[in-house]
Amino acid sequence: MNVVAIIFARGGSKGLPGKNIRLFGGKPLITWSIKHALDIKRINRVLVSTDSDEIAAIALKNGAEVPFMRPAELAGDDSPEWLAWRHALNYLRETTGELPEVMVSVPTTAPLRFPQDIENCLDEYEKSGADVVITVTHAHRSPYFNMVKTNADGTVGLINPPNTAIARRQDAPIAYDMVTVCYVVKPEFVMTHDSIFEGRVRSVHVPTERAIDIDTMLDFQIAEHLLHLRSKNNANN
């Protein structure tokens, strides 16, 4: 199959300024995703979609392609990444004459993933016939038990009240957090729909320690600590 990996990395970041080039384990954050994608033999090309010259230079230095720059209107804090996906796919269609068979998005915000997590997503995509494969991990909160919303009268209530009272979280339906480890998508689906859950979606479970999504400085510090523990364990084995 013609499989293309694309790493979407804006220059701006409201939660953690300069996030994508911030040093993580001694390397710019984006380089982890580039390496993970390059490690997958099934992936034919690894591209970076960015509006930042600095990110582009780092990407090229680390073996990714940067054949276009992302327009500013697709790189704002409120710009849907779905449209950046379409922009990149349109580029591939215009330059190669066709869409790739598979697009893999490898977000920069999950540097603790293993390449095997991407492999598992590709395996699930190939066998399931899904439009999209997402990654999930076990949720620490449940919308049926201890996640609440504010009601119109100022009171709070469960986001998804069950039909009968649930006394223990363990008795609630199992819930998962959607995480940014990897997305595998059918390019035609992206071009003809507007969101992931409009299609047939399958998931791959990733252990929480590999699924940290870096959005804030606290997330970054937690991820750094986990990376340190991983390095220490590897050195002792």
Biotite code that builds the C-alpha atoms (Angstrom):
import biotite.structure as struc

atoms = struc.array([
    struc.Atom([0.000, 0.000, 0.000], chain_id="A", res_id=1, res_name="MET", atom_name="CA", element="C"),
    struc.Atom([0.975, 3.617, -0.532], chain_id="A", res_id=2, res_name="ASN", atom_name="CA", element="C"),
    struc.Atom([1.165, 4.847, 3.065], chain_id="A", res_id=3, res_name="VAL", atom_name="CA", element="C"),
    struc.Atom([2.113, 8.450, 3.824], chain_id="A", res_id=4, res_name="VAL", atom_name="CA", element="C"),
    struc.Atom([2.780, 9.769, 7.326], chain_id="A", res_id=5, res_name="ALA", atom_name="CA", element="C"),
    struc.Atom([2.214, 13.456, 7.984], chain_id="A", res_id=6, res_name="ILE", atom_name="CA", element="C"),
    struc.Atom([3.232, 15.319, 11.118], chain_id="A", res_id=7, res_name="ILE", atom_name="CA", element="C"),
    struc.Atom([1.180, 18.456, 11.672], chain_id="A", res_id=8, res_name="PHE", atom_name="CA", element="C"),
    struc.Atom([3.182, 21.005, 13.683], chain_id="A", res_id=9, res_name="ALA", atom_name="CA", element="C"),
    struc.Atom([2.171, 24.636, 14.024], chain_id="A", res_id=10, res_name="ARG", atom_name="CA", element="C"),
    struc.Atom([4.646, 27.285, 15.068], chain_id="A", res_id=11, res_name="GLY", atom_name="CA", element="C"),
    struc.Atom([2.223, 28.720, 17.620], chain_id="A", res_id=12, res_name="GLY", atom_name="CA", element="C"),
    struc.Atom([0.932, 27.039, 20.772], chain_id="A", res_id=13, res_name="SER", atom_name="CA", element="C"),
    struc.Atom([-1.200, 28.807, 23.347], chain_id="A", res_id=14, res_name="LYS", atom_name="CA", element="C"),
    struc.Atom([-0.872, 26.162, 26.078], chain_id="A", res_id=15, res_name="GLY", atom_name="CA", element="C"),
    struc.Atom([2.912, 25.803, 25.828], chain_id="A", res_id=16, res_name="LEU", atom_name="CA", element="C"),
    struc.Atom([4.655, 28.386, 23.623], chain_id="A", res_id=17, res_name="PRO", atom_name="CA", element="C"),
    struc.Atom([7.256, 26.930, 21.266], chain_id="A", res_id=18, res_name="GLY", atom_name="CA", element="C"),
    struc.Atom([6.090, 23.428, 22.181], chain_id="A", res_id=19, res_name="LYS", atom_name="CA", element="C"),
    struc.Atom([7.042, 21.658, 18.968], chain_id="A", res_id=20, res_name="ASN", atom_name="CA", element="C"),
    struc.Atom([10.679, 22.755, 19.137], chain_id="A", res_id=21, res_name="ILE", atom_name="CA", element="C"),
    struc.Atom([11.071, 22.672, 22.920], chain_id="A", res_id=22, res_name="ARG", atom_name="CA", element="C"),
    struc.Atom([13.858, 20.269, 23.919], chain_id="A", res_id=23, res_name="LEU", atom_name="CA", element="C"),
    struc.Atom([12.489, 16.987, 25.218], chain_id="A", res_id=24, res_name="PHE", atom_name="CA", element="C"),
    struc.Atom([15.075, 14.438, 26.258], chain_id="A", res_id=25, res_name="GLY", atom_name="CA", element="C"),
    struc.Atom([17.683, 16.641, 24.613], chain_id="A", res_id=26, res_name="GLY", atom_name="CA", element="C"),
    struc.Atom([15.933, 16.793, 21.211], chain_id="A", res_id=27, res_name="LYS", atom_name="CA", element="C"),
    struc.Atom([13.256, 19.100, 19.748], chain_id="A", res_id=28, res_name="PRO", atom_name="CA", element="C"),
    struc.Atom([9.857, 17.579, 20.501], chain_id="A", res_id=29, res_name="LEU", atom_name="CA", element="C"),
    struc.Atom([8.943, 17.136, 16.821], chain_id="A", res_id=30, res_name="ILE", atom_name="CA", element="C"),
    struc.Atom([11.981, 14.926, 16.159], chain_id="A", res_id=31, res_name="THR", atom_name="CA", element="C"),
    struc.Atom([10.483, 12.117, 18.245], chain_id="A", res_id=32, res_name="TRP", atom_name="CA", element="C"),
    struc.Atom([7.467, 11.830, 15.936], chain_id="A", res_id=33, res_name="SER", atom_name="CA", element="C"),
    struc.Atom([9.654, 12.010, 12.832], chain_id="A", res_id=34, res_name="ILE", atom_name="CA", element="C"),
    struc.Atom([11.829, 9.164, 14.121], chain_id="A", res_id=35, res_name="LYS", atom_name="CA", element="C"),
    struc.Atom([8.818, 7.055, 15.075], chain_id="A", res_id=36, res_name="HIS", atom_name="CA", element="C"),
    struc.Atom([7.346, 7.440, 11.585], chain_id="A", res_id=37, res_name="ALA", atom_name="CA", element="C"),
    struc.Atom([10.653, 6.759, 9.829], chain_id="A", res_id=38, res_name="LEU", atom_name="CA", element="C"),
    struc.Atom([11.003, 3.541, 11.840], chain_id="A", res_id=39, res_name="ASP", atom_name="CA", element="C"),
    struc.Atom([7.882, 2.066, 10.181], chain_id="A", res_id=40, res_name="ILE", atom_name="CA", element="C"),
    struc.Atom([8.840, 0.173, 7.024], chain_id="A", res_id=41, res_name="LYS", atom_name="CA", element="C"),
    struc.Atom([5.259, 0.274, 5.710], chain_id="A", res_id=42, res_name="ARG", atom_name="CA", element="C"),
    struc.Atom([5.368, 4.068, 5.575], chain_id="A", res_id=43, res_name="ILE", atom_name="CA", element="C"),
    struc.Atom([6.598, 5.281, 2.186], chain_id="A", res_id=44, res_name="ASN", atom_name="CA", element="C"),
    struc.Atom([6.972, 8.996, 2.915], chain_id="A", res_id=45, res_name="ARG", atom_name="CA", element="C"),
    struc.Atom([7.172, 11.146, 6.045], chain_id="A", res_id=46, res_name="VAL", atom_name="CA", element="C"),
    struc.Atom([6.041, 14.748, 5.576], chain_id="A", res_id=47, res_name="LEU", atom_name="CA", element="C"),
    struc.Atom([5.747, 17.676, 7.950], chain_id="A", res_id=48, res_name="VAL", atom_name="CA", element="C"),
    struc.Atom([2.995, 20.266, 7.564], chain_id="A", res_id=49, res_name="SER", atom_name="CA", element="C"),
    struc.Atom([4.016, 23.512, 9.275], chain_id="A", res_id=50, res_name="THR", atom_name="CA", element="C"),
    struc.Atom([3.823, 27.273, 9.007], chain_id="A", res_id=51, res_name="ASP", atom_name="CA", element="C"),
    struc.Atom([7.174, 27.706, 10.792], chain_id="A", res_id=52, res_name="SER", atom_name="CA", element="C"),
    struc.Atom([10.529, 28.029, 9.020], chain_id="A", res_id=53, res_name="ASP", atom_name="CA", element="C"),
    struc.Atom([12.288, 26.865, 12.208], chain_id="A", res_id=54, res_name="GLU", atom_name="CA", element="C"),
    struc.Atom([10.182, 23.716, 12.457], chain_id="A", res_id=55, res_name="ILE", atom_name="CA", element="C"),
    struc.Atom([10.689, 23.082, 8.739], chain_id="A", res_id=56, res_name="ALA", atom_name="CA", element="C"),
    struc.Atom([14.478, 23.299, 9.119], chain_id="A", res_id=57, res_name="ALA", atom_name="CA", element="C"),
    struc.Atom([14.457, 20.869, 12.062], chain_id="A", res_id=58, res_name="ILE", atom_name="CA", element="C"),
    struc.Atom([12.204, 18.478, 10.133], chain_id="A", res_id=59, res_name="ALA", atom_name="CA", element="C"),
    struc.Atom([14.472, 18.465, 7.084], chain_id="A", res_id=60, res_name="LEU", atom_name="CA", element="C"),
    struc.Atom([17.547, 17.931, 9.239], chain_id="A", res_id=61, res_name="LYS", atom_name="CA", element="C"),
    struc.Atom([15.911, 14.873, 10.796], chain_id="A", res_id=62, res_name="ASN", atom_name="CA", element="C"),
    struc.Atom([14.904, 13.167, 7.567], chain_id="A", res_id=63, res_name="GLY", atom_name="CA", element="C"),
    struc.Atom([11.348, 14.340, 6.921], chain_id="A", res_id=64, res_name="ALA", atom_name="CA", element="C"),
    struc.Atom([10.077, 16.066, 3.793], chain_id="A", res_id=65, res_name="GLU", atom_name="CA", element="C"),
    struc.Atom([8.688, 19.609, 3.937], chain_id="A", res_id=66, res_name="VAL", atom_name="CA", element="C"),
    struc.Atom([7.437, 20.075, 0.382], chain_id="A", res_id=67, res_name="PRO", atom_name="CA", element="C"),
    struc.Atom([5.023, 22.899, 1.222], chain_id="A", res_id=68, res_name="PHE", atom_name="CA", element="C"),
    struc.Atom([4.342, 25.442, 3.955], chain_id="A", res_id=69, res_name="MET", atom_name="CA", element="C"),
    struc.Atom([0.979, 25.484, 5.654], chain_id="A", res_id=70, res_name="ARG", atom_name="CA", element="C"),
    struc.Atom([-1.045, 28.664, 5.029], chain_id="A", res_id=71, res_name="PRO", atom_name="CA", element="C"),
    struc.Atom([-1.517, 30.976, 8.012], chain_id="A", res_id=72, res_name="ALA", atom_name="CA", element="C"),
    struc.Atom([-5.289, 30.529, 7.938], chain_id="A", res_id=73, res_name="GLU", atom_name="CA", element="C"),
    struc.Atom([-4.769, 26.825, 8.667], chain_id="A", res_id=74, res_name="LEU", atom_name="CA", element="C"),
    struc.Atom([-2.264, 27.377, 11.476], chain_id="A", res_id=75, res_name="ALA", atom_name="CA", element="C"),
    struc.Atom([-4.149, 29.450, 14.052], chain_id="A", res_id=76, res_name="GLY", atom_name="CA", element="C"),
    struc.Atom([-5.184, 28.378, 17.547], chain_id="A", res_id=77, res_name="ASP", atom_name="CA", element="C"),
    struc.Atom([-8.756, 27.993, 16.309], chain_id="A", res_id=78, res_name="ASP", atom_name="CA", element="C"),
    struc.Atom([-7.936, 26.344, 12.968], chain_id="A", res_id=79, res_name="SER", atom_name="CA", element="C"),
    struc.Atom([-9.428, 22.835, 12.705], chain_id="A", res_id=80, res_name="PRO", atom_name="CA", element="C"),
    struc.Atom([-6.629, 20.327, 12.109], chain_id="A", res_id=81, res_name="GLU", atom_name="CA", element="C"),
    struc.Atom([-9.029, 18.452, 9.835], chain_id="A", res_id=82, res_name="TRP", atom_name="CA", element="C"),
    struc.Atom([-8.590, 21.249, 7.290], chain_id="A", res_id=83, res_name="LEU", atom_name="CA", element="C"),
    struc.Atom([-4.800, 20.944, 7.561], chain_id="A", res_id=84, res_name="ALA", atom_name="CA", element="C"),
    struc.Atom([-5.235, 17.228, 6.827], chain_id="A", res_id=85, res_name="TRP", atom_name="CA", element="C"),
    struc.Atom([-7.206, 18.119, 3.691], chain_id="A", res_id=86, res_name="ARG", atom_name="CA", element="C"),
    struc.Atom([-4.631, 20.697, 2.640], chain_id="A", res_id=87, res_name="HIS", atom_name="CA", element="C"),
    struc.Atom([-1.811, 18.148, 2.857], chain_id="A", res_id=88, res_name="ALA", atom_name="CA", element="C"),
    struc.Atom([-3.821, 15.506, 1.001], chain_id="A", res_id=89, res_name="LEU", atom_name="CA", element="C"),
    struc.Atom([-4.720, 18.006, -1.719], chain_id="A", res_id=90, res_name="ASN", atom_name="CA", element="C"),
    struc.Atom([-1.010, 18.706, -2.152], chain_id="A", res_id=91, res_name="TYR", atom_name="CA", element="C"),
    struc.Atom([-0.288, 14.992, -2.559], chain_id="A", res_id=92, res_name="LEU", atom_name="CA", element="C"),
    struc.Atom([-3.109, 14.584, -5.065], chain_id="A", res_id=93, res_name="ARG", atom_name="CA", element="C"),
    struc.Atom([-1.964, 17.573, -7.109], chain_id="A", res_id=94, res_name="GLU", atom_name="CA", element="C"),
    struc.Atom([1.707, 16.530, -7.150], chain_id="A", res_id=95, res_name="THR", atom_name="CA", element="C"),
    struc.Atom([1.343, 12.771, -7.601], chain_id="A", res_id=96, res_name="THR", atom_name="CA", element="C"),
    struc.Atom([-1.947, 12.589, -9.486], chain_id="A", res_id=97, res_name="GLY", atom_name="CA", element="C"),
    struc.Atom([-3.727, 10.620, -6.774], chain_id="A", res_id=98, res_name="GLU", atom_name="CA", element="C"),
    struc.Atom([-4.402, 10.392, -3.081], chain_id="A", res_id=99, res_name="LEU", atom_name="CA", element="C"),
    struc.Atom([-2.305, 7.964, -1.032], chain_id="A", res_id=100, res_name="PRO", atom_name="CA", element="C"),
    struc.Atom([-4.079, 4.779, -0.008], chain_id="A", res_id=101, res_name="GLU", atom_name="CA", element="C"),
    struc.Atom([-3.501, 5.516, 3.679], chain_id="A", res_id=102, res_name="VAL", atom_name="CA", element="C"),
    struc.Atom([-2.626, 8.629, 5.685], chain_id="A", res_id=103, res_name="MET", atom_name="CA", element="C"),
    struc.Atom([-1.033, 8.321, 9.111], chain_id="A", res_id=104, res_name="VAL", atom_name="CA", element="C"),
    struc.Atom([-1.017, 11.351, 11.401], chain_id="A", res_id=105, res_name="SER", atom_name="CA", element="C"),
    struc.Atom([1.753, 11.152, 14.001], chain_id="A", res_id=106, res_name="VAL", atom_name="CA", element="C"),
    struc.Atom([1.160, 14.039, 16.432], chain_id="A", res_id=107, res_name="PRO", atom_name="CA", element="C"),
    struc.Atom([4.130, 15.735, 18.038], chain_id="A", res_id=108, res_name="THR", atom_name="CA", element="C"),
    struc.Atom([2.405, 15.771, 21.427], chain_id="A", res_id=109, res_name="THR", atom_name="CA", element="C"),
    struc.Atom([2.872, 12.055, 22.210], chain_id="A", res_id=110, res_name="ALA", atom_name="CA", element="C"),
    struc.Atom([6.656, 11.525, 22.227], chain_id="A", res_id=111, res_name="PRO", atom_name="CA", element="C"),
    struc.Atom([6.439, 8.542, 24.600], chain_id="A", res_id=112, res_name="LEU", atom_name="CA", element="C"),
    struc.Atom([4.710, 6.328, 22.017], chain_id="A", res_id=113, res_name="ARG", atom_name="CA", element="C"),
    struc.Atom([6.507, 3.276, 20.673], chain_id="A", res_id=114, res_name="PHE", atom_name="CA", element="C"),
    struc.Atom([6.761, 2.740, 16.903], chain_id="A", res_id=115, res_name="PRO", atom_name="CA", element="C"),
    struc.Atom([4.864, -0.489, 17.587], chain_id="A", res_id=116, res_name="GLN", atom_name="CA", element="C"),
    struc.Atom([1.833, 1.624, 18.549], chain_id="A", res_id=117, res_name="ASP", atom_name="CA", element="C"),
    struc.Atom([1.782, 2.982, 14.990], chain_id="A", res_id=118, res_name="ILE", atom_name="CA", element="C"),
    struc.Atom([2.226, -0.533, 13.616], chain_id="A", res_id=119, res_name="GLU", atom_name="CA", element="C"),
    struc.Atom([-0.748, -1.691, 15.693], chain_id="A", res_id=120, res_name="ASN", atom_name="CA", element="C"),
    struc.Atom([-2.904, 1.104, 14.262], chain_id="A", res_id=121, res_name="CYS", atom_name="CA", element="C"),
    struc.Atom([-1.931, 0.154, 10.719], chain_id="A", res_id=122, res_name="LEU", atom_name="CA", element="C"),
    struc.Atom([-2.734, -3.495, 11.462], chain_id="A", res_id=123, res_name="ASP", atom_name="CA", element="C"),
    struc.Atom([-6.169, -2.537, 12.803], chain_id="A", res_id=124, res_name="GLU", atom_name="CA", element="C"),
    struc.Atom([-6.858, -0.357, 9.772], chain_id="A", res_id=125, res_name="TYR", atom_name="CA", element="C"),
    struc.Atom([-5.896, -3.090, 7.324], chain_id="A", res_id=126, res_name="GLU", atom_name="CA", element="C"),
    struc.Atom([-8.020, -5.796, 8.940], chain_id="A", res_id=127, res_name="LYS", atom_name="CA", element="C"),
    struc.Atom([-11.079, -3.803, 10.020], chain_id="A", res_id=128, res_name="SER", atom_name="CA", element="C"),
    struc.Atom([-12.127, -1.790, 6.973], chain_id="A", res_id=129, res_name="GLY", atom_name="CA", element="C"),
    struc.Atom([-12.430, 1.317, 9.165], chain_id="A", res_id=130, res_name="ALA", atom_name="CA", element="C"),
    struc.Atom([-12.456, 4.873, 7.862], chain_id="A", res_id=131, res_name="ASP", atom_name="CA", element="C"),
    struc.Atom([-10.371, 5.984, 10.848], chain_id="A", res_id=132, res_name="VAL", atom_name="CA", element="C"),
    struc.Atom([-8.341, 4.233, 13.533], chain_id="A", res_id=133, res_name="VAL", atom_name="CA", element="C"),
    struc.Atom([-7.746, 6.249, 16.694], chain_id="A", res_id=134, res_name="ILE", atom_name="CA", element="C"),
    struc.Atom([-5.746, 5.534, 19.841], chain_id="A", res_id=135, res_name="THR", atom_name="CA", element="C"),
    struc.Atom([-7.286, 5.347, 23.312], chain_id="A", res_id=136, res_name="VAL", atom_name="CA", element="C"),
    struc.Atom([-6.233, 4.694, 26.882], chain_id="A", res_id=137, res_name="THR", atom_name="CA", element="C"),
    struc.Atom([-8.248, 3.903, 30.002], chain_id="A", res_id=138, res_name="HIS", atom_name="CA", element="C"),
    struc.Atom([-10.001, 6.992, 31.342], chain_id="A", res_id=139, res_name="ALA", atom_name="CA", element="C"),
    struc.Atom([-9.376, 8.121, 34.919], chain_id="A", res_id=140, res_name="HIS", atom_name="CA", element="C"),
    struc.Atom([-12.822, 9.714, 35.098], chain_id="A", res_id=141, res_name="ARG", atom_name="CA", element="C"),
    struc.Atom([-16.201, 8.459, 33.929], chain_id="A", res_id=142, res_name="SER", atom_name="CA", element="C"),
    struc.Atom([-19.050, 10.541, 32.451], chain_id="A", res_id=143, res_name="PRO", atom_name="CA", element="C"),
    struc.Atom([-21.412, 8.046, 34.130], chain_id="A", res_id=144, res_name="TYR", atom_name="CA", element="C"),
    struc.Atom([-19.895, 8.411, 37.610], chain_id="A", res_id=145, res_name="PHE", atom_name="CA", element="C"),
    struc.Atom([-17.585, 11.352, 38.350], chain_id="A", res_id=146, res_name="ASN", atom_name="CA", element="C"),
    struc.Atom([-17.511, 13.744, 35.368], chain_id="A", res_id=147, res_name="MET", atom_name="CA", element="C"),
    struc.Atom([-19.979, 16.611, 35.748], chain_id="A", res_id=148, res_name="VAL", atom_name="CA", element="C"),
    struc.Atom([-21.337, 19.563, 33.794], chain_id="A", res_id=149, res_name="LYS", atom_name="CA", element="C"),
    struc.Atom([-22.985, 22.790, 34.922], chain_id="A", res_id=150, res_name="THR", atom_name="CA", element="C"),
    struc.Atom([-26.740, 22.902, 34.385], chain_id="A", res_id=151, res_name="ASN", atom_name="CA", element="C"),
    struc.Atom([-28.728, 25.962, 33.279], chain_id="A", res_id=152, res_name="ALA", atom_name="CA", element="C"),
    struc.Atom([-29.782, 26.678, 36.895], chain_id="A", res_id=153, res_name="ASP", atom_name="CA", element="C"),
    struc.Atom([-26.190, 26.659, 38.160], chain_id="A", res_id=154, res_name="GLY", atom_name="CA", element="C"),
    struc.Atom([-26.305, 23.198, 39.701], chain_id="A", res_id=155, res_name="THR", atom_name="CA", element="C"),
    struc.Atom([-24.066, 20.418, 38.472], chain_id="A", res_id=156, res_name="VAL", atom_name="CA", element="C"),
    struc.Atom([-24.894, 16.938, 37.293], chain_id="A", res_id=157, res_name="GLY", atom_name="CA", element="C"),
    struc.Atom([-23.321, 13.956, 35.621], chain_id="A", res_id=158, res_name="LEU", atom_name="CA", element="C"),
    struc.Atom([-22.423, 14.431, 31.976], chain_id="A", res_id=159, res_name="ILE", atom_name="CA", element="C"),
    struc.Atom([-24.130, 11.162, 31.084], chain_id="A", res_id=160, res_name="ASN", atom_name="CA", element="C"),
    struc.Atom([-26.543, 10.130, 33.871], chain_id="A", res_id=161, res_name="PRO", atom_name="CA", element="C"),
    struc.Atom([-27.076, 6.354, 33.967], chain_id="A", res_id=162, res_name="PRO", atom_name="CA", element="C"),
    struc.Atom([-30.543, 4.827, 34.112], chain_id="A", res_id=163, res_name="ASN", atom_name="CA", element="C"),
    struc.Atom([-29.839, 3.469, 37.593], chain_id="A", res_id=164, res_name="THR", atom_name="CA", element="C"),
    struc.Atom([-27.595, 4.795, 40.347], chain_id="A", res_id=165, res_name="ALA", atom_name="CA", element="C"),
    struc.Atom([-23.961, 3.650, 40.213], chain_id="A", res_id=166, res_name="ILE", atom_name="CA", element="C"),
    struc.Atom([-22.206, 3.453, 43.562], chain_id="A", res_id=167, res_name="ALA", atom_name="CA", element="C"),
    struc.Atom([-18.734, 2.541, 42.287], chain_id="A", res_id=168, res_name="ARG", atom_name="CA", element="C"),
    struc.Atom([-16.775, 3.696, 39.253], chain_id="A", res_id=169, res_name="ARG", atom_name="CA", element="C"),
    struc.Atom([-15.993, 0.048, 38.519], chain_id="A", res_id=170, res_name="GLN", atom_name="CA", element="C"),
    struc.Atom([-19.704, -0.580, 37.932], chain_id="A", res_id=171, res_name="ASP", atom_name="CA", element="C"),
    struc.Atom([-19.999, 2.157, 35.300], chain_id="A", res_id=172, res_name="ALA", atom_name="CA", element="C"),
    struc.Atom([-19.617, 1.365, 31.593], chain_id="A", res_id=173, res_name="PRO", atom_name="CA", element="C"),
    struc.Atom([-15.930, 1.314, 30.629], chain_id="A", res_id=174, res_name="ILE", atom_name="CA", element="C"),
    struc.Atom([-14.831, 4.684, 29.263], chain_id="A", res_id=175, res_name="ALA", atom_name="CA", element="C"),
    struc.Atom([-11.679, 5.580, 27.362], chain_id="A", res_id=176, res_name="TYR", atom_name="CA", element="C"),
    struc.Atom([-9.713, 8.742, 26.758], chain_id="A", res_id=177, res_name="ASP", atom_name="CA", element="C"),
    struc.Atom([-9.004, 9.449, 23.095], chain_id="A", res_id=178, res_name="MET", atom_name="CA", element="C"),
    struc.Atom([-5.263, 10.171, 22.871], chain_id="A", res_id=179, res_name="VAL", atom_name="CA", element="C"),
    struc.Atom([-2.936, 11.655, 20.259], chain_id="A", res_id=180, res_name="THR", atom_name="CA", element="C"),
    struc.Atom([-0.586, 8.723, 19.794], chain_id="A", res_id=181, res_name="VAL", atom_name="CA", element="C"),
    struc.Atom([-1.589, 8.026, 16.184], chain_id="A", res_id=182, res_name="CYS", atom_name="CA", element="C"),
    struc.Atom([-4.402, 8.342, 13.653], chain_id="A", res_id=183, res_name="TYR", atom_name="CA", element="C"),
    struc.Atom([-4.703, 6.161, 10.576], chain_id="A", res_id=184, res_name="VAL", atom_name="CA", element="C"),
    struc.Atom([-7.258, 7.445, 8.092], chain_id="A", res_id=185, res_name="VAL", atom_name="CA", element="C"),
    struc.Atom([-8.684, 6.771, 4.680], chain_id="A", res_id=186, res_name="LYS", atom_name="CA", element="C"),
    struc.Atom([-7.806, 9.871, 2.617], chain_id="A", res_id=187, res_name="PRO", atom_name="CA", element="C"),
    struc.Atom([-11.078, 9.765, 0.624], chain_id="A", res_id=188, res_name="GLU", atom_name="CA", element="C"),
    struc.Atom([-12.966, 9.917, 3.916], chain_id="A", res_id=189, res_name="PHE", atom_name="CA", element="C"),
    struc.Atom([-11.106, 13.059, 5.009], chain_id="A", res_id=190, res_name="VAL", atom_name="CA", element="C"),
    struc.Atom([-11.878, 14.743, 1.690], chain_id="A", res_id=191, res_name="MET", atom_name="CA", element="C"),
    struc.Atom([-15.614, 14.008, 1.856], chain_id="A", res_id=192, res_name="THR", atom_name="CA", element="C"),
    struc.Atom([-16.449, 14.325, 5.565], chain_id="A", res_id=193, res_name="HIS", atom_name="CA", element="C"),
    struc.Atom([-15.924, 16.896, 8.292], chain_id="A", res_id=194, res_name="ASP", atom_name="CA", element="C"),
    struc.Atom([-15.037, 14.949, 11.434], chain_id="A", res_id=195, res_name="SER", atom_name="CA", element="C"),
    struc.Atom([-13.716, 11.619, 12.625], chain_id="A", res_id=196, res_name="ILE", atom_name="CA", element="C"),
    struc.Atom([-16.937, 10.249, 14.068], chain_id="A", res_id=197, res_name="PHE", atom_name="CA", element="C"),
    struc.Atom([-18.941, 10.713, 10.891], chain_id="A", res_id=198, res_name="GLU", atom_name="CA", element="C"),
    struc.Atom([-17.365, 7.455, 9.740], chain_id="A", res_id=199, res_name="GLY", atom_name="CA", element="C"),
    struc.Atom([-16.602, 3.932, 10.854], chain_id="A", res_id=200, res_name="ARG", atom_name="CA", element="C"),
    struc.Atom([-14.071, 4.321, 13.668], chain_id="A", res_id=201, res_name="VAL", atom_name="CA", element="C"),
    struc.Atom([-11.980, 1.625, 15.328], chain_id="A", res_id=202, res_name="ARG", atom_name="CA", element="C"),
    struc.Atom([-9.485, 2.029, 18.171], chain_id="A", res_id=203, res_name="SER", atom_name="CA", element="C"),
    struc.Atom([-6.166, 0.714, 19.443], chain_id="A", res_id=204, res_name="VAL", atom_name="CA", element="C"),
    struc.Atom([-5.463, 0.753, 23.171], chain_id="A", res_id=205, res_name="HIS", atom_name="CA", element="C"),
    struc.Atom([-2.181, 2.301, 24.313], chain_id="A", res_id=206, res_name="VAL", atom_name="CA", element="C"),
    struc.Atom([-0.888, 2.099, 27.923], chain_id="A", res_id=207, res_name="PRO", atom_name="CA", element="C"),
    struc.Atom([-1.270, 5.406, 29.735], chain_id="A", res_id=208, res_name="THR", atom_name="CA", element="C"),
    struc.Atom([2.489, 5.778, 30.236], chain_id="A", res_id=209, res_name="GLU", atom_name="CA", element="C"),
    struc.Atom([2.938, 5.896, 26.440], chain_id="A", res_id=210, res_name="ARG", atom_name="CA", element="C"),
    struc.Atom([-0.113, 8.076, 25.787], chain_id="A", res_id=211, res_name="ALA", atom_name="CA", element="C"),
    struc.Atom([0.696, 11.351, 27.584], chain_id="A", res_id=212, res_name="ILE", atom_name="CA", element="C"),
    struc.Atom([-0.585, 14.234, 25.435], chain_id="A", res_id=213, res_name="ASP", atom_name="CA", element="C"),
    struc.Atom([1.601, 17.313, 25.914], chain_id="A", res_id=214, res_name="ILE", atom_name="CA", element="C"),
    struc.Atom([-0.486, 20.476, 25.900], chain_id="A", res_id=215, res_name="ASP", atom_name="CA", element="C"),
    struc.Atom([0.733, 22.345, 28.998], chain_id="A", res_id=216, res_name="THR", atom_name="CA", element="C"),
    struc.Atom([3.937, 22.726, 30.974], chain_id="A", res_id=217, res_name="MET", atom_name="CA", element="C"),
    struc.Atom([2.601, 20.258, 33.548], chain_id="A", res_id=218, res_name="LEU", atom_name="CA", element="C"),
    struc.Atom([2.040, 17.679, 30.796], chain_id="A", res_id=219, res_name="ASP", atom_name="CA", element="C"),
    struc.Atom([5.578, 18.333, 29.564], chain_id="A", res_id=220, res_name="PHE", atom_name="CA", element="C"),
    struc.Atom([7.069, 17.856, 33.023], chain_id="A", res_id=221, res_name="GLN", atom_name="CA", element="C"),
    struc.Atom([5.142, 14.611, 33.579], chain_id="A", res_id=222, res_name="ILE", atom_name="CA", element="C"),
    struc.Atom([6.297, 13.297, 30.195], chain_id="A", res_id=223, res_name="ALA", atom_name="CA", element="C"),
    struc.Atom([9.918, 14.233, 30.982], chain_id="A", res_id=224, res_name="GLU", atom_name="CA", element="C"),
    struc.Atom([9.710, 12.350, 34.267], chain_id="A", res_id=225, res_name="HIS", atom_name="CA", element="C"),
    struc.Atom([8.293, 9.269, 32.526], chain_id="A", res_id=226, res_name="LEU", atom_name="CA", element="C"),
    struc.Atom([11.043, 9.461, 29.899], chain_id="A", res_id=227, res_name="LEU", atom_name="CA", element="C"),
    struc.Atom([13.636, 9.617, 32.672], chain_id="A", res_id=228, res_name="HIS", atom_name="CA", element="C"),
    struc.Atom([12.133, 6.535, 34.343], chain_id="A", res_id=229, res_name="LEU", atom_name="CA", element="C"),
    struc.Atom([12.099, 4.691, 31.013], chain_id="A", res_id=230, res_name="ARG", atom_name="CA", element="C"),
    struc.Atom([15.755, 5.539, 30.362], chain_id="A", res_id=231, res_name="SER", atom_name="CA", element="C"),
    struc.Atom([16.687, 4.462, 33.876], chain_id="A", res_id=232, res_name="LYS", atom_name="CA", element="C"),
    struc.Atom([14.843, 1.140, 33.524], chain_id="A", res_id=233, res_name="ASN", atom_name="CA", element="C"),
    struc.Atom([16.459, 0.489, 30.130], chain_id="A", res_id=234, res_name="ASN", atom_name="CA", element="C"),
    struc.Atom([19.896, 1.160, 31.599], chain_id="A", res_id=235, res_name="ALA", atom_name="CA", element="C"),
    struc.Atom([19.261, -1.316, 34.418], chain_id="A", res_id=236, res_name="ASN", atom_name="CA", element="C"),
    struc.Atom([18.052, -4.101, 32.105], chain_id="A", res_id=237, res_name="ASN", atom_name="CA", element="C"),
])
